[in-house]
Amino acid sequence: MTEQLLPDVVLLADGPTGFTALRSLAARCRVVQIFRKPDQPEAGALRSFANNRDIPIAELQELAQLRKVIADARPAAVVISSFDRIIPPHILALCRFVNVHYSLLPHYRGRANVNWAIINGETTAGISIHLVIPELDGGNLLFQQAIPIGKDDTVTALYERLNAIQERELGGVVVRAITGYQGTSQNADHASYGCARVPEDGEIDWRQPTDTIDRLIRGLTPPFPGAFTHLGGHRFIIANASPRVDAPCYIGRVPGRIVGRSPTDGWVDVLTGDGVLRLFSVLPPNSERPCAAASVIGSTRATLGLSRLDLLHRIVALEDRLASLEQLKCAPE
């Protein structure tokens, strides 16, 4: 297919899927514009690829920008990949819209689908490419493929595998849609949804079962904010951990209590609601690189997490500090 015959497309892309979406589209289409959401992390690989091919990139500050590009360029399709802004019906009516969604629709419509799949203990994840209609993630399916979730898989690893499928399939699927393929309808009666996640949702509750905590940690690896806990009031992220299958049976149990550590090997064992989780590496506050868990957690008398007693002590200390400051403020000169 010559350059002149390639269909024109616009790409709305952010997050961990945008680069492979662009590469796939560029192999089968002519990408005339890329829009990203404002205030997103710099996408160096995507920007370099686009600059080398003279593809313009802009932040989508308002939908009028998209409407103008559609009116001026008259693209055969607008393709969406990791771009969670809702496109209103009056914009959708202007041309064909195709969306990439990393779940097996109609299951897990909405947000954070790959994260939720691991956190919820699903055995499969997947990719769906579908036509966009005003109903959230509800258009006809153009392509779908499932992948298994292994017991040690992280969300990072799943994104790598799903991105590889997207790069292989997206361009061809979009061309088929442009040439008339309508796909197959979803069964809305089977629809389920995932809500958005915020960084605070990653706090570990050590009373939960070991497998539940392990899935939370694996479901929030970079580029996501990470599962975190506290020690001495300081927050840190658990970067790498694994359930201990050969753990002793603790019938006296304080969830979050450190019950073993190896300064040599760097691991730390933590009691959970039903077992032991071995922490291998953590990300301390204000640090960009993980370090050995035993280098941060130095005592088997320590308990991870914020207890009510610890919070009370901190509140009392803060009140005493405020009272002292008030006394200094009111003292005669």
Protein Blocks (a to p, Z undefined) as FASTA:
>chain_A
ZZklpccdddddehjllmmmmmmmmmmmccfbdcddehiacdfklmmmmmmnopacdddf
bfklmmmmmmmnopabdcdehiabdcdfklmmmpccddddddddfehiaehklmmmmmno
pabdcdddddddfbehiaccfbdcdddddfkbcfklmmmmmmmmmmmmmmmmmmmmmnop
gbjaddfklgccdddddfklmpccfkbcfklmmmmmmmmgcfbebiaddeehiacddfbd
cddfkbccdfbdcehiacbdcfknopacdddfklccddfbdcdehiabdcdfklmmmcfk
bcedjdfklmmmmmmmmmmmmmmmmmmmmpcZZ
